[in-house]
């Protein structure tokens, strides 16, 4: 996870898009360009928050569904596991600090979710 200053162009390291096993999310906002990408694709001049693991909700999810993200986030919040959530048209993703991944998986499993590698 990283950020670049507002108004930044898409970095060339991301211009080819993701491969078939990675996820890249680019969000332009008035005050930043926020990027979620594999560590080897982080732009050189970015501010970086490293060592996160990505969990993907199996989708596609119907956009009319409610509570899917909450059913994941609430147990993690109760266990005090910090997360970053983001969504695409088809599904939701959670970034978990790598050092808290086992705890997050155990928490989600205890809450009735199935977590697969």
Secondary structure as UniProt FT lines:
FT   STRAND          2..4
FT   TURN            6..7
FT   HELIX           12..14
FT   TURN            15..16
FT   TURN            20..21
FT   STRAND          25..29
FT   TURN            30..31
FT   STRAND          32..36
FT   HELIX           39..41
FT   TURN            44..45
FT   STRAND          47..48
FT   STRAND          52..56
FT   TURN            63..64
FT   HELIX           68..78
FT   TURN            79..80
FT   STRAND          83..87
FT   STRAND          92..97
FT   HELIX           98..100
FT   HELIX           101..110
FT   TURN            111..112
//
